[in-house]
């Protein structure tokens, strides 16, 4: 009870924000809680279930880490689950998910069966906390439980408070179980209680609705925006960027709303962290609203990161901190570039900052600074272009530089994706996918099963794909190949059935140097693709379709105002004709953003789907294509980038035989 009382005094609990700290808890409060936890550890077997729950809740709510106590608490709870009341079950689930300790998943899985048997006893807070816990811990396999919680919640929505409504909606949306009926009911209930919503509730609800944005009530969103403007003076940095991101990601851009957010943010800029600012700037970058003062603040933030890194000792700074700072710089540069506000001096400072962070990471992994110039001699590498056989069944090095290289990836190989890291630094935070490493042809997750015998044939791989990190480890001896948090050294990914060029780094310094090139537009990524129909041979076409996809599903991406901004540049190279009379256009495409299936969706949305595309063309069209082309006709043919000394390099790859032969069998019309 003493621990519970101390925890109640922390700012996070007063603000009523489960899982999201707005203000750092007072160190004075953390000290007695740590002491209480150490004492309780030796007497935990004497606790009853409610006392155990209160202690775990207090430590989680106050952000007081104590892994040993949570381990003992998990052992205690799993042996006595049948003694826990419904309220205790939800509070225990909330506490373990809040700290995200290594043993939270087994306990939450055990709580599933127990909670289902007591679901009728759950009240609004229990339902909200339980749903939030499973969403926070990313237990995607527990969708059935979330669906049961959803149906139970719909019967009690009139009793839900503001915080419970926003947290429940966020949880259901994250699991893609927020159906249209539920979202409509939540919006109706929230509309009645909107005056009781504090800023964090407004921000969380907006973000939840952004996750469920194909089912939202746009009329309610305008009401929500009006309420936010009315209370904007009470918003802190977190609520400001969270709310702005939600509306920007739904492509709902009210000039009054964003103008007020910009004004309020500038007034509070002194209490913004650089990470908060990078998130806020993204929202303005993807809209047509340009706030020069905010973008100037972003350039200052880049400079601040450079100064911090220059003052930091390479061997003293934790490598996690260095990675975090590099990620912040990367986000700022992406937003500045996408918002047409990246000036040369900011780009150069970002490059310096990223390379300093990379050098520090090289030190932390090797014990000494490994400058790019020394890597070649250490590994005995050449810098000459290799004689590449593009029809080889194994990857090959096309361009071999001291600290970076270009690989040709044949079909059947894929860049590893470690489940724990969800793709590494690109998904380091739940909502930071704007810099999009969803390269063309890439799938987020394995196929969920054949939808029918026709439409999935080109997506399936008969044999399990081979992992590129295996090749990198055995043949190239890449130091980064064993680090999933940095994507094992690879700058981008291609789906297993897709062929093309991949860029990989041999050092952390090179990795972060290339990252800044990638997000600043300094790196070219060009593709060849064959599309249905005769496309007008304009000098250059711009595809700007907004793209939406569900992270937890392999369903096709969708075009519409609810998606993320995307940009591709395309030029028709030739028109072709099949003997059956079908006409085709050969495209050269350069992607500026990297959304999932970006080229495929943009082509299909324009009325010219790519050849042999199971996801984005009609079943009969796909079936006809398969008669003369064995796979989706997309190939990454060119990469251009700079080395550490600023010299421009270019790698190209002709079409592999399985695409070149079908293309040459078509009659060239122009």
C-alpha positions, 0 to 999 in steps of 0.5 A: 500500500505504501508503494501504491501511494508513492506511485500515485504521486508520480506525474505519469499516473496523475496524467492518466497515461498508461504506457506513455510517460509525459514527465519524468517521475521525480527521482525522490519518489523512485528511491523509496519505491526501489527500496520497497521493492528490494524489501518485498522481494524477500517476502513475496511469498507472504503476499496475497494476490491483491498485495502483489498486484498493487506492488507490481502496479506501483513499480510499473506506473512509476517507471521503477525498474526491478527485473528480479522482483517482476521475475519472482512475481511472475512465478508467484502469479502463474501458480495462483492465477485462479485466485485473482479477481477480474480487476486484479487480472487486468491490473497485473496484465497492465503492469507487466505490459507497462514494463515490457520485461522479458517474462511478460509474454508467458504471463500474459499468455497464461492470463488469456485463458483465465480472463476469458473465464471471468470476462463477464466480471470485467468493467470498463477499466478492466476491459481497457487495461487488458486490451491495452496490455496485450496491444502494448506487448504485441501479442498478435496471436491473441486476436481472439481475446481482443475480439472478445474484449471488443464485443464485451466493451461494446455493451458497456461503452456508455460507462467508459470514461475518456481515458478508457475510450481512447486506450481501448480504441488504440488497442483494437486498432493496433490489432486490426480488430476495430471494425466499423461498428465499434469505431462508430460506437466509440465516436458517438460515445466520445462525441457525448463526452468530449468536454471531459477529454484532457489533451492526452486523451484527445491525442490518443484517440486521434491516433487510434482513429488514424490506425482505423482510418478506413472506418473513421467518421470524418464528421467526428474528426472535425469535431475532435479537431475543434475540441483540440484547438479549444484546449491547445494551450494545455497540450504539451510536446507529446500531445502536440506532435501525436495529434498532428501526426494522427491528422497528417497520416489520415491526410486531414489537413485543416489549415487552422488546426495545423496553424494553431499547432505550429503556433503553440509548438513554437511557444513551447519549443524550449521543452521539446526534445529533438525526438519530439520535434522530429515527429512534429516536423514529419506531420508538417512535411507530408502536408502542403502546409509549410511552417518556416519557423518549425523547419528552422527549428529542425535544422537547429536540432540537427546542429544540436545533435552534432554538437552533442556527438562532438562533445561525447567521448567515442568510448564513454557513450553507450552505443544505444544512445548513439543509435538513438541520436543517429535515428533522430538525425535521420528522421529530421533529415527525411522530414526536411527533405520531403518538405523541400526545406533541406539546406546544404549546411543542415545536410552536411551537419547531419552527415557529420553527426551520423558518421560520428555516431557510427564511429562510436558504434564501431568503437563499442563493437570492436574496442577501437575506432575503425575508420573507413580507410582502414577496412580495405587493408584489414579485410584484403578487399578490392574496389573493382567492379566484379564480373557479375553473372546475373543468372547465378543462383547465389548472390554476388558482389557487383561493386566492392568498396572498402566500407560498403558494397553492392550485391546482386540478389537473385530470386529466392533470397531475402534480407533477414528480418529479426522478429524481435527487432521488427526490421531493425532501426526503421521500426525502432518506434511504433509509429515511425515508418515514414522514412519507409524502407518498404522496398518494392516487392517486399512483404512485411509478413509471411503469406497468411495462406492461399486466398485462392489457387490463382491469385497467390501463385506468384507470391509463393516460394516453393522452397524456403527463401535463403537468408542474405546474412548467411551469405554475408557472414560466410563469404563477405565477413561483414561485421554488421551481419550479426546485428539485427538492430541495424538490419544486418548492415543492409540499407534496404530490403527486397522480397524473396521472389524479386531480383535486384541490387542491394546496398550493404555497409561493412561498418556502422560509420558507413551504415549511417553515412548511407542512411543520411544519403537515403533519406536526403535524396542523395541516393538513386534507387531505380527499377525496371517494370513492365506494365499492362497497356500503352502509357503515354510517353510523357517526359516524366510521370509523377506518382503521388498516390497515398498508400495505406497498409496494415502492418499485421497483415499481408493483404494488399496495400490500398490507395486513398486519402487515408494513406501515407504520402508517396512519390515515384518518378517514372518514364516510359522506355518502350511500348511492346505487343504480345502475340495475343494482341495485348499491349505493354509499357516498359517503365523506368521508375525511381522511388523517392519514398519507399512504401510497401508495394509502392510501384505495384500499387501506383501502377495498378492505381493508374490503370496499368498493373505490373505484369504477373502481379497476383495482388494488384491485377485481376485473376484472369489477367494474372493467369494470362501473364503466367503463361509467358512470364514466371514472376512479377516483372520488377527488377531493381536495376540501378543504385547510385550513391557516394563513398565516404570521400564524396566520390559518386558511384553507380551500379547497374544490373541488366534484367535476369534471364527469367525477365529478359527472355519474356521481354524480348519475345514481345514485339517492340512498337517504339 
